Amino acid sequence: MSGLISINPSLPTAERYLLLEEQVKALVYGEEDLIANLSNIMSALKYGMNYFWVGVYKVAGDQLILGPFQGPVACTRILKGRGVCGNCWERNQAIIVGDVDKFPGHIACSSDTKSEIVLPVRNKEGEVAFVLDIDSNSLNDFNTEDQKGLEKIVTIIESIL
Ligand code: SME
């Protein structure tokens, strides 16, 4: 399996996520290594959906540590409860931020980031093991339809942890 994933941007959002889900399932099929799988999933998300930045942070002690990602270089460590990612971890729930400047304590890894969606990735015990962070350079770029589509991707990630 190699090459660039591309999904027609003019398709309805729900359909794009459905195609993405199929491609992500195919990408991880037959491979057990988590880092390899997460790396390819981040590439599929970036090139399939044309996000500005997409990556995972791994829970490690009282911090999140940067994992496989696609996009500009990012902050490597985030404390629990800090920024959107740290809040997602603490609350164990997805967060959509339409304007990062209005989110108290937002961590600006890139000044180009304007909106974001962050979802918890849970282990078998239901604890947050990773957070999936997706950033846009446009305001209000994510809605509940994105959340629904991305929850399907998160389910795939949870199945390969
Ligand atoms: N914006 C995030 C930090 C991670 S970077 O954007 C990649 C936050 O506030 O949690």
Backbone and ligand atoms as CSV (ligand in chain L), in Angstrom:
chain,resi,resn,atom,element,x,y,z
A,1,MET,N,N,0.862,-1.201,0.000
A,1,MET,CA,C,0.000,0.000,0.000
A,1,MET,C,C,0.892,1.243,0.000
A,2,SER,N,N,0.722,2.089,-1.013
A,2,SER,CA,C,1.488,3.336,-1.023
A,2,SER,C,C,0.711,4.380,-1.809
A,3,GLY,N,N,1.166,5.602,-1.735
A,3,GLY,CA,C,0.555,6.662,-2.533
A,3,GLY,C,C,-0.231,7.648,-1.713
A,4,LEU,N,N,-0.722,8.634,-2.419
A,4,LEU,CA,C,-1.420,9.744,-1.793
A,4,LEU,C,C,-2.917,9.455,-1.766
A,5,ILE,N,N,-3.526,9.595,-0.590
A,5,ILE,CA,C,-4.975,9.410,-0.497
A,5,ILE,C,C,-5.626,10.724,-0.901
A,6,SER,N,N,-6.601,10.660,-1.803
A,6,SER,CA,C,-7.325,11.896,-2.065
A,6,SER,C,C,-8.810,11.603,-2.155
A,7,ILE,N,N,-9.587,12.487,-1.572
A,7,ILE,CA,C,-11.039,12.328,-1.543
A,7,ILE,C,C,-11.640,13.594,-2.143
A,8,ASN,N,N,-12.528,13.422,-3.108
A,8,ASN,CA,C,-13.128,14.559,-3.812
A,8,ASN,C,C,-13.734,15.570,-2.822
A,9,PRO,N,N,-13.162,16.777,-2.747
A,9,PRO,CA,C,-13.636,17.749,-1.754
A,9,PRO,C,C,-15.044,18.264,-2.027
A,10,SER,N,N,-15.557,18.010,-3.235
A,10,SER,CA,C,-16.911,18.521,-3.524
A,10,SER,C,C,-18.006,17.536,-3.073
A,11,LEU,N,N,-17.607,16.355,-2.611
A,11,LEU,CA,C,-18.603,15.410,-2.092
A,11,LEU,C,C,-19.159,15.926,-0.766
A,12,PRO,N,N,-20.375,15.520,-0.404
A,12,PRO,CA,C,-20.908,15.912,0.904
A,12,PRO,C,C,-20.004,15.388,2.035
A,13,THR,N,N,-19.928,16.147,3.121
A,13,THR,CA,C,-19.008,15.810,4.220
A,13,THR,C,C,-19.171,14.373,4.694
A,14,ALA,N,N,-20.422,13.937,4.903
A,14,ALA,CA,C,-20.649,12.583,5.433
A,14,ALA,C,C,-20.074,11.533,4.490
A,15,GLU,N,N,-20.203,11.777,3.196
A,15,GLU,CA,C,-19.684,10.827,2.204
A,15,GLU,C,C,-18.153,10.807,2.214
A,16,ARG,N,N,-17.563,11.979,2.382
A,16,ARG,CA,C,-16.095,12.051,2.438
A,16,ARG,C,C,-15.571,11.253,3.634
A,17,TYR,N,N,-16.250,11.390,4.760
A,17,TYR,CA,C,-15.795,10.645,5.943
A,17,TYR,C,C,-15.989,9.137,5.776
A,18,LEU,N,N,-17.046,8.764,5.045
A,18,LEU,CA,C,-17.284,7.345,4.791
A,18,LEU,C,C,-16.140,6.761,3.953
A,19,LEU,N,N,-15.737,7.505,2.925
A,19,LEU,CA,C,-14.622,7.065,2.074
A,19,LEU,C,C,-13.335,7.007,2.889
A,20,LEU,N,N,-13.148,8.028,3.739
A,20,LEU,CA,C,-11.955,8.080,4.587
A,20,LEU,C,C,-11.909,6.856,5.502
A,21,GLU,N,N,-13.058,6.535,6.081
A,21,GLU,CA,C,-13.141,5.397,6.994
A,21,GLU,C,C,-12.729,4.103,6.269
A,22,GLU,N,N,-13.247,3.922,5.057
A,22,GLU,CA,C,-12.898,2.715,4.282
A,22,GLU,C,C,-11.404,2.663,4.003
A,23,GLN,N,N,-10.838,3.818,3.655
A,23,GLN,CA,C,-9.413,3.854,3.308
A,23,GLN,C,C,-8.542,3.606,4.533
A,24,VAL,N,N,-8.966,4.141,5.664
A,24,VAL,CA,C,-8.190,3.947,6.897
A,24,VAL,C,C,-8.228,2.470,7.314
A,25,LYS,N,N,-9.397,1.844,7.179
A,25,LYS,CA,C,-9.517,0.412,7.515
A,25,LYS,C,C,-8.563,-0.405,6.638
A,26,ALA,N,N,-8.540,-0.078,5.345
A,26,ALA,CA,C,-7.686,-0.813,4.410
A,26,ALA,C,C,-6.203,-0.583,4.731
A,27,LEU,N,N,-5.886,0.648,5.159
A,27,LEU,CA,C,-4.490,0.997,5.446
A,27,LEU,C,C,-3.897,0.182,6.580
A,28,VAL,N,N,-4.710,-0.059,7.625
A,28,VAL,CA,C,-4.165,-0.734,8.814
A,28,VAL,C,C,-4.325,-2.251,8.729
A,29,TYR,N,N,-5.057,-2.717,7.726
A,29,TYR,CA,C,-5.316,-4.155,7.608
A,29,TYR,C,C,-3.998,-4.920,7.451
A,30,GLY,N,N,-3.779,-5.901,8.319
A,30,GLY,CA,C,-2.595,-6.751,8.205
A,30,GLY,C,C,-1.334,-6.166,8.827
A,31,GLU,N,N,-1.437,-4.961,9.434
A,31,GLU,CA,C,-0.253,-4.383,10.090
A,31,GLU,C,C,-0.559,-4.212,11.571
A,32,GLU,N,N,0.362,-4.660,12.425
A,32,GLU,CA,C,0.119,-4.609,13.868
A,32,GLU,C,C,0.853,-3.484,14.581
A,33,ASP,N,N,1.830,-2.886,13.907
A,33,ASP,CA,C,2.641,-1.889,14.609
A,33,ASP,C,C,1.872,-0.570,14.765
A,34,LEU,N,N,1.748,-0.127,16.014
A,34,LEU,CA,C,0.920,1.048,16.308
A,34,LEU,C,C,1.483,2.321,15.674
A,35,ILE,N,N,2.791,2.529,15.805
A,35,ILE,CA,C,3.387,3.763,15.256
A,35,ILE,C,C,3.234,3.799,13.735
A,36,ALA,N,N,3.464,2.658,13.089
A,36,ALA,CA,C,3.314,2.601,11.628
A,36,ALA,C,C,1.869,2.914,11.244
A,37,ASN,N,N,0.927,2.309,11.967
A,37,ASN,CA,C,-0.487,2.533,11.648
A,37,ASN,C,C,-0.909,3.974,11.908
A,38,LEU,N,N,-0.520,4.515,13.068
A,38,LEU,CA,C,-0.900,5.901,13.379
A,38,LEU,C,C,-0.302,6.860,12.352
A,39,SER,N,N,0.928,6.598,11.944
A,39,SER,CA,C,1.590,7.461,10.958
A,39,SER,C,C,0.815,7.480,9.648
A,40,ASN,N,N,0.440,6.302,9.171
A,40,ASN,CA,C,-0.320,6.244,7.916
A,40,ASN,C,C,-1.719,6.836,8.061
A,41,ILE,N,N,-2.334,6.632,9.226
A,41,ILE,CA,C,-3.680,7.206,9.425
A,41,ILE,C,C,-3.606,8.734,9.385
A,42,MET,N,N,-2.558,9.316,10.006
A,42,MET,CA,C,-2.427,10.777,9.998
A,42,MET,C,C,-2.227,11.283,8.573
A,43,SER,N,N,-1.474,10.543,7.764
A,43,SER,CA,C,-1.281,10.938,6.359
A,43,SER,C,C,-2.599,10.850,5.599
A,44,ALA,N,N,-3.356,9.774,5.843
A,44,ALA,CA,C,-4.656,9.619,5.162
A,44,ALA,C,C,-5.596,10.760,5.537
A,45,LEU,N,N,-5.578,11.158,6.807
A,45,LEU,CA,C,-6.437,12.259,7.251
A,45,LEU,C,C,-6.001,13.573,6.605
A,46,LYS,N,N,-4.705,13.811,6.624
A,46,LYS,CA,C,-4.173,15.074,6.079
A,46,LYS,C,C,-4.473,15.204,4.580
A,47,TYR,N,N,-4.128,14.155,3.824
A,47,TYR,CA,C,-4.272,14.268,2.369
A,47,TYR,C,C,-5.682,13.951,1.901
A,48,GLY,N,N,-6.419,13.144,2.687
A,48,GLY,CA,C,-7.804,12.832,2.316
A,48,GLY,C,C,-8.734,14.004,2.572
A,49,MET,N,N,-8.497,14.701,3.703
A,49,MET,CA,C,-9.434,15.760,4.098
A,49,MET,C,C,-8.818,17.153,4.001
A,50,ASN,N,N,-7.545,17.208,3.643
A,50,ASN,CA,C,-6.874,18.500,3.439
A,50,ASN,C,C,-6.844,19.374,4.698
A,51,TYR,N,N,-6.695,18.722,5.865
A,51,TYR,CA,C,-6.579,19.486,7.111
A,51,TYR,C,C,-5.261,20.249,7.140
A,52,PHE,N,N,-5.240,21.340,7.901
A,52,PHE,CA,C,-4.001,22.124,8.045
A,52,PHE,C,C,-2.987,21.350,8.894
A,53,TRP,N,N,-3.471,20.775,9.995
A,53,TRP,CA,C,-2.592,19.984,10.884
A,53,TRP,C,C,-3.409,18.850,11.477
A,54,VAL,N,N,-2.846,17.678,11.512
A,54,VAL,CA,C,-3.519,16.552,12.164
A,54,VAL,C,C,-2.474,15.680,12.864
A,55,GLY,N,N,-2.770,15.309,14.089
A,55,GLY,CA,C,-1.817,14.468,14.799
A,55,GLY,C,C,-2.422,13.874,16.053
A,56,VAL,N,N,-1.674,12.960,16.646
A,56,VAL,CA,C,-2.097,12.397,17.923
A,56,VAL,C,C,-1.092,12.791,19.003
A,57,TYR,N,N,-1.621,12.991,20.204
A,57,TYR,CA,C,-0.794,13.144,21.398
A,57,TYR,C,C,-1.057,11.926,22.277
A,58,LYS,N,N,0.022,11.386,22.842
A,58,LYS,CA,C,-0.085,10.183,23.666
A,58,LYS,C,C,-0.076,10.552,25.152
A,59,VAL,N,N,-0.994,9.945,25.911
A,59,VAL,CA,C,-0.997,10.162,27.355
A,59,VAL,C,C,0.213,9.466,27.967
A,60,ALA,N,N,1.000,10.236,28.730
A,60,ALA,CA,C,2.181,9.673,29.396
A,60,ALA,C,C,2.316,10.356,30.748
A,61,GLY,N,N,1.914,9.667,31.819
A,61,GLY,CA,C,1.952,10.269,33.159
A,61,GLY,C,C,0.970,11.415,33.237
A,62,ASP,N,N,1.483,12.620,33.599
A,62,ASP,CA,C,0.588,13.777,33.725
A,62,ASP,C,C,0.653,14.681,32.493
A,63,GLN,N,N,1.208,14.124,31.395
A,63,GLN,CA,C,1.387,14.941,30.191
A,63,GLN,C,C,0.895,14.219,28.946
A,64,LEU,N,N,0.691,15.027,27.913
A,64,LEU,CA,C,0.503,14.485,26.570
A,64,LEU,C,C,1.811,14.685,25.835
A,65,ILE,N,N,2.227,13.677,25.077
A,65,ILE,CA,C,3.457,13.806,24.287
A,65,ILE,C,C,3.113,13.629,22.815
A,66,LEU,N,N,3.658,14.507,22.003
A,66,LEU,CA,C,3.408,14.504,20.557
A,66,LEU,C,C,3.743,13.153,19.936
A,67,GLY,N,N,2.826,12.663,19.123
A,67,GLY,CA,C,3.034,11.413,18.385
A,67,GLY,C,C,3.004,11.686,16.897
A,68,PRO,N,N,2.715,10.655,16.087
A,68,PRO,CA,C,2.687,10.833,14.641
A,68,PRO,C,C,1.741,11.970,14.223
A,69,PHE,N,N,2.210,12.824,13.331
A,69,PHE,CA,C,1.386,13.946,12.871
A,69,PHE,C,C,1.776,14.324,11.452
A,70,GLN,N,N,0.942,15.169,10.843
A,70,GLN,CA,C,1.220,15.724,9.519
A,70,GLN,C,C,0.927,17.214,9.593
A,71,GLY,N,N,1.885,18.022,9.173
A,71,GLY,CA,C,1.701,19.470,9.204
A,71,GLY,C,C,2.916,20.130,9.828
A,72,PRO,N,N,2.806,21.443,10.103
A,72,PRO,CA,C,3.941,22.168,10.693
A,72,PRO,C,C,4.357,21.589,12.049
A,73,VAL,N,N,5.610,21.827,12.426
A,73,VAL,CA,C,6.100,21.327,13.722
A,73,VAL,C,C,5.206,21.843,14.841
A,74,ALA,N,N,5.090,21.043,15.915
A,74,ALA,CA,C,4.113,21.347,16.966
A,74,ALA,C,C,4.736,21.229,18.347
A,75,CYS,N,N,3.995,21.704,19.359
A,75,CYS,CA,C,4.430,21.583,20.759
A,75,CYS,C,C,4.575,20.094,21.075
A,76,THR,N,N,5.613,19.747,21.820
A,76,THR,CA,C,5.855,18.328,22.080
A,76,THR,C,C,5.149,17.825,23.334
A,77,ARG,N,N,4.972,18.708,24.344
A,77,ARG,CA,C,4.352,18.240,25.599
A,77,ARG,C,C,3.268,19.198,26.059
A,78,ILE,N,N,2.153,18.641,26.509
A,78,ILE,CA,C,1.013,19.434,26.983
A,78,ILE,C,C,0.546,18.828,28.307
A,79,LEU,N,N,0.414,19.659,29.337
A,79,LEU,CA,C,-0.016,19.154,30.650
A,79,LEU,C,C,-1.525,18.887,30.669
A,80,LYS,N,N,-1.931,17.939,31.511
A,80,LYS,CA,C,-3.356,17.603,31.665
A,80,LYS,C,C,-4.129,18.874,32.040
A,81,GLY,N,N,-5.232,19.115,31.360
A,81,GLY,CA,C,-6.069,20.286,31.652
A,81,GLY,C,C,-5.642,21.543,30.923
A,82,ARG,N,N,-4.512,21.486,30.215
A,82,ARG,CA,C,-4.023,22.676,29.507
A,82,ARG,C,C,-4.430,22.631,28.032
A,83,GLY,N,N,-4.773,23.789,27.512
A,83,GLY,CA,C,-5.121,23.886,26.100
A,83,GLY,C,C,-6.327,23.019,25.755
A,84,VAL,N,N,-6.618,22.952,24.474
A,84,VAL,CA,C,-7.786,22.174,24.042
A,84,VAL,C,C,-7.512,20.684,24.241
A,85,CYS,N,N,-6.290,20.262,23.893
A,85,CYS,CA,C,-5.943,18.842,24.010
A,85,CYS,C,C,-5.976,18.374,25.464
A,86,GLY,N,N,-5.392,19.178,26.352
A,86,GLY,CA,C,-5.346,18.818,27.774
A,86,GLY,C,C,-6.734,18.792,28.393
A,87,ASN,N,N,-7.622,19.657,27.899
A,87,ASN,CA,C,-9.017,19.670,28.364
A,87,ASN,C,C,-9.784,18.467,27.868
A,88,CYS,N,N,-9.536,18.099,26.611
A,88,CYS,CA,C,-10.189,16.918,26.023
A,88,CYS,C,C,-9.827,15.690,26.847
A,89,TRP,N,N,-8.568,15.586,27.210
A,89,TRP,CA,C,-8.092,14.464,28.023
A,89,TRP,C,C,-8.764,14.486,29.405
A,90,GLU,N,N,-8.723,15.654,30.070
A,90,GLU,CA,C,-9.270,15.760,31.425
A,90,GLU,C,C,-10.767,15.445,31.457
A,91,ARG,N,N,-11.499,15.987,30.455
A,91,ARG,CA,C,-12.960,15.787,30.429
A,91,ARG,C,C,-13.353,14.464,29.777
A,92,ASN,N,N,-12.400,13.824,29.097
A,92,ASN,CA,C,-12.671,12.581,28.362
A,92,ASN,C,C,-13.832,12.786,27.387
A,93,GLN,N,N,-13.758,13.906,26.655
A,93,GLN,CA,C,-14.801,14.156,25.647
A,93,GLN,C,C,-14.270,15.019,24.515
A,94,ALA,N,N,-14.930,14.890,23.364
A,94,ALA,CA,C,-14.521,15.661,22.187
A,94,ALA,C,C,-14.804,17.145,22.414
A,95,ILE,N,N,-13.944,17.994,21.854
A,95,ILE,CA,C,-14.140,19.444,21.958
A,95,ILE,C,C,-13.986,20.050,20.566
A,96,ILE,N,N,-14.953,20.887,20.195
A,96,ILE,CA,C,-14.862,21.648,18.949
A,96,ILE,C,C,-14.679,23.111,19.332
A,97,VAL,N,N,-13.643,23.739,18.775
A,97,VAL,CA,C,-13.385,25.148,19.071
A,97,VAL,C,C,-13.439,25.938,17.753
A,98,GLY,N,N,-14.435,26.816,17.645
A,98,GLY,CA,C,-14.636,27.582,16.408
A,98,GLY,C,C,-13.625,28.698,16.240
A,99,ASP,N,N,-13.183,29.246,17.392
A,99,ASP,CA,C,-12.210,30.342,17.354
A,99,ASP,C,C,-11.243,30.131,18.522
A,100,VAL,N,N,-10.033,29.693,18.193
A,100,VAL,CA,C,-9.087,29.328,19.259
A,100,VAL,C,C,-8.740,30.514,20.166
A,101,ASP,N,N,-8.850,31.727,19.643
A,101,ASP,CA,C,-8.538,32.904,20.463
A,101,ASP,C,C,-9.556,33.082,21.588
A,102,LYS,N,N,-10.706,32.422,21.450
A,102,LYS,CA,C,-11.748,32.560,22.484
A,102,LYS,C,C,-11.717,31.395,23.467
A,103,PHE,N,N,-10.793,30.435,23.263
A,103,PHE,CA,C,-10.712,29.289,24.181
A,103,PHE,C,C,-9.677,29.613,25.252
A,104,PRO,N,N,-10.117,29.730,26.524
A,104,PRO,CA,C,-9.167,30.097,27.575
A,104,PRO,C,C,-8.021,29.087,27.677
A,105,GLY,N,N,-6.798,29.573,27.608
A,105,GLY,CA,C,-5.629,28.699,27.779
A,105,GLY,C,C,-5.239,27.942,26.531
A,106,HIS,N,N,-5.806,28.325,25.394
A,106,HIS,CA,C,-5.429,27.650,24.147
A,106,HIS,C,C,-3.912,27.724,23.948
A,107,ILE,N,N,-3.331,26.597,23.521
A,107,ILE,CA,C,-1.885,26.559,23.284
A,107,ILE,C,C,-1.655,26.774,21.793
A,108,ALA,N,N,-1.019,27.874,21.460
A,108,ALA,CA,C,-0.825,28.206,20.042
A,108,ALA,C,C,0.498,27.642,19.548
A,109,CYS,N,N,0.445,26.425,19.010
A,109,CYS,CA,C,1.647,25.843,18.403
A,109,CYS,C,C,1.962,26.588,17.116
A,110,SER,N,N,0.893,26.988,16.414
A,110,SER,CA,C,1.065,27.760,15.182
A,110,SER,C,C,0.083,28.914,15.217
A,111,SER,N,N,0.552,30.102,14.864
A,111,SER,CA,C,-0.348,31.265,14.870
A,111,SER,C,C,-1.353,31.177,13.732
A,112,ASP,N,N,-1.144,30.240,12.800
A,112,ASP,CA,C,-2.080,30.073,11.678
A,112,ASP,C,C,-3.337,29.312,12.091
A,113,THR,N,N,-3.264,28.574,13.211
A,113,THR,CA,C,-4.433,27.781,13.639
A,113,THR,C,C,-5.546,28.707,14.114
A,114,LYS,N,N,-6.735,28.511,13.532
A,114,LYS,CA,C,-7.888,29.372,13.880
A,114,LYS,C,C,-9.014,28.592,14.562
A,115,SER,N,N,-9.183,27.324,14.174
A,115,SER,CA,C,-10.220,26.504,14.808
A,115,SER,C,C,-9.705,25.075,14.908
A,116,GLU,N,N,-10.323,24.284,15.795
A,116,GLU,CA,C,-9.852,22.904,15.923
A,116,GLU,C,C,-10.915,21.975,16.484
A,117,ILE,N,N,-10.654,20.685,16.283
A,117,ILE,CA,C,-11.497,19.643,16.888
A,117,ILE,C,C,-10.550,18.617,17.505
A,118,VAL,N,N,-10.849,18.243,18.732
A,118,VAL,CA,C,-9.980,17.295,19.444
A,118,VAL,C,C,-10.859,16.183,20.018
A,119,LEU,N,N,-10.435,14.939,19.790
A,119,LEU,CA,C,-11.244,13.795,20.252
A,119,LEU,C,C,-10.409,12.845,21.103
A,120,PRO,N,N,-11.024,12.296,22.175
A,120,PRO,CA,C,-10.286,11.313,22.968
A,120,PRO,C,C,-10.254,9.950,22.263
A,121,VAL,N,N,-9.130,9.269,22.396
A,121,VAL,CA,C,-8.984,7.890,21.906
A,121,VAL,C,C,-8.811,7.047,23.162
A,122,ARG,N,N,-9.756,6.147,23.401
A,122,ARG,CA,C,-9.777,5.438,24.694
A,122,ARG,C,C,-9.255,4.006,24.585
A,123,ASN,N,N,-8.652,3.569,25.673
A,123,ASN,CA,C,-8.216,2.167,25.730
A,123,ASN,C,C,-9.392,1.287,26.146
A,124,LYS,N,N,-9.127,-0.013,26.299
A,124,LYS,CA,C,-10.217,-0.970,26.597
A,124,LYS,C,C,-10.908,-0.647,27.928
A,125,GLU,N,N,-10.190,0.042,28.822
A,125,GLU,CA,C,-10.768,0.398,30.121
A,125,GLU,C,C,-11.563,1.708,30.050
A,126,GLY,N,N,-11.595,2.327,28.890
A,126,GLY,CA,C,-12.333,3.580,28.724
A,126,GLY,C,C,-11.528,4.804,29.115
A,127,GLU,N,N,-10.235,4.590,29.446
A,127,GLU,CA,C,-9.387,5.743,29.792
A,127,GLU,C,C,-8.802,6.337,28.517
A,128,VAL,N,N,-8.509,7.650,28.567
A,128,VAL,CA,C,-7.927,8.302,27.394
A,128,VAL,C,C,-6.473,7.837,27.235
A,129,ALA,N,N,-6.154,7.292,26.073
A,129,ALA,CA,C,-4.795,6.823,25.801
A,129,ALA,C,C,-4.068,7.783,24.848
A,130,PHE,N,N,-4.840,8.396,23.967
A,130,PHE,CA,C,-4.324,9.390,23.010
A,130,PHE,C,C,-5.390,10.459,22.836
A,131,VAL,N,N,-4.991,11.630,22.323
A,131,VAL,CA,C,-6.009,12.541,21.798
A,131,VAL,C,C,-5.674,12.782,20.327
A,132,LEU,N,N,-6.725,12.832,19.530
A,132,LEU,CA,C,-6.586,13.143,18.108
A,132,LEU,C,C,-6.892,14.626,17.960
A,133,ASP,N,N,-5.911,15.379,17.474
A,133,ASP,CA,C,-6.022,16.842,17.368
A,133,ASP,C,C,-6.004,17.240,15.894
A,134,ILE,N,N,-7.029,17.968,15.459
A,134,ILE,CA,C,-7.080,18.435,14.074
A,134,ILE,C,C,-7.287,19.941,14.070
A,135,ASP,N,N,-6.410,20.638,13.361
A,135,ASP,CA,C,-6.432,22.103,13.351
A,135,ASP,C,C,-6.700,22.624,11.947
A,136,SER,N,N,-7.377,23.779,11.898
A,136,SER,CA,C,-7.660,24.433,10.620
A,136,SER,C,C,-7.123,25.857,10.652
A,137,ASN,N,N,-6.768,26.369,9.480
A,137,ASN,CA,C,-6.352,27.776,9.419
A,137,ASN,C,C,-7.522,28.686,9.036
A,138,SER,N,N,-8.758,28.134,9.109
A,138,SER,CA,C,-9.965,28.953,8.929
A,138,SER,C,C,-10.789,28.884,10.211
A,139,LEU,N,N,-11.546,29.936,10.472
A,139,LEU,CA,C,-12.426,29.950,11.647
A,139,LEU,C,C,-13.590,28.991,11.426
A,140,ASN,N,N,-14.120,28.442,12.511
A,140,ASN,CA,C,-15.354,27.621,12.472
A,140,ASN,C,C,-15.334,26.545,11.397
A,141,ASP,N,N,-14.254,25.805,11.296
A,141,ASP,CA,C,-14.122,24.827,10.210
A,141,ASP,C,C,-14.666,23.446,10.573
A,142,PHE,N,N,-15.043,23.224,11.829
A,142,PHE,CA,C,-15.492,21.889,12.240
A,142,PHE,C,C,-16.872,21.956,12.892
A,143,ASN,N,N,-17.680,20.931,12.618
A,143,ASN,CA,C,-19.019,20.873,13.214
A,143,ASN,C,C,-19.305,19.435,13.662
A,144,THR,N,N,-20.542,19.185,14.070
A,144,THR,CA,C,-20.860,17.863,14.620
A,144,THR,C,C,-20.771,16.765,13.554
A,145,GLU,N,N,-20.886,17.147,12.283
A,145,GLU,CA,C,-20.743,16.166,11.216
A,145,GLU,C,C,-19.290,15.671,11.156
A,146,ASP,N,N,-18.358,16.619,11.333
A,146,ASP,CA,C,-16.943,16.225,11.406
A,146,ASP,C,C,-16.736,15.324,12.613
A,147,GLN,N,N,-17.340,15.716,13.732
A,147,GLN,CA,C,-17.168,14.910,14.951
A,147,GLN,C,C,-17.654,13.478,14.731
A,148,LYS,N,N,-18.837,13.335,14.104
A,148,LYS,CA,C,-19.390,12.002,13.839
A,148,LYS,C,C,-18.445,11.182,12.964
A,149,GLY,N,N,-17.958,11.815,11.883
A,149,GLY,CA,C,-17.057,11.126,10.956
A,149,GLY,C,C,-15.753,10.745,11.636
A,150,LEU,N,N,-15.236,11.675,12.435
A,150,LEU,CA,C,-13.949,11.416,13.093
A,150,LEU,C,C,-14.083,10.388,14.212
A,151,GLU,N,N,-15.270,10.309,14.818
A,151,GLU,CA,C,-15.472,9.285,15.851
A,151,GLU,C,C,-15.320,7.884,15.261
A,152,LYS,N,N,-15.683,7.727,13.981
A,152,LYS,CA,C,-15.520,6.435,13.295
A,152,LYS,C,C,-14.024,6.131,13.119
A,153,ILE,N,N,-13.256,7.170,12.826
A,153,ILE,CA,C,-11.805,6.986,12.672
A,153,ILE,C,C,-11.198,6.636,14.035
A,154,VAL,N,N,-11.678,7.326,15.072
A,154,VAL,CA,C,-11.199,7.047,16.435
A,154,VAL,C,C,-11.504,5.590,16.810
A,155,THR,N,N,-12.676,5.104,16.435
A,155,THR,CA,C,-13.038,3.705,16.736
A,155,THR,C,C,-12.041,2.741,16.082
A,156,ILE,N,N,-11.620,3.067,14.856
A,156,ILE,CA,C,-10.624,2.223,14.192
A,156,ILE,C,C,-9.311,2.266,14.983
A,157,ILE,N,N,-8.907,3.472,15.390
A,157,ILE,CA,C,-7.647,3.593,16.159
A,157,ILE,C,C,-7.766,2.793,17.461
A,158,GLU,N,N,-8.914,2.911,18.135
A,158,GLU,CA,C,-9.096,2.184,19.405
A,158,GLU,C,C,-8.995,0.675,19.200
A,159,SER,N,N,-9.405,0.209,18.029
A,159,SER,CA,C,-9.376,-1.240,17.774
A,159,SER,C,C,-7.960,-1.759,17.516
A,160,ILE,N,N,-7.015,-0.856,17.258
A,160,ILE,CA,C,-5.647,-1.317,16.959
A,160,ILE,C,C,-4.649,-0.937,18.051
A,161,LEU,N,N,-5.152,-0.383,19.177
A,161,LEU,CA,C,-4.245,0.013,20.258
A,161,LEU,C,C,-3.617,-1.219,20.917
L,1,SME,N1,N,-3.848,23.714,19.910
L,1,SME,C1,C,-3.619,22.673,20.807
L,1,SME,C2,C,-2.142,22.393,20.954
L,1,SME,C3,C,-1.641,21.430,19.961
L,1,SME,S1,S,-1.238,22.146,18.492
L,1,SME,O1,O,-2.263,22.993,17.980
L,1,SME,C4,C,-0.745,21.034,17.402
L,1,SME,C5,C,-4.206,22.901,22.176
L,1,SME,O2,O,-4.519,24.020,22.589
L,1,SME,O3,O,-4.362,21.910,22.861
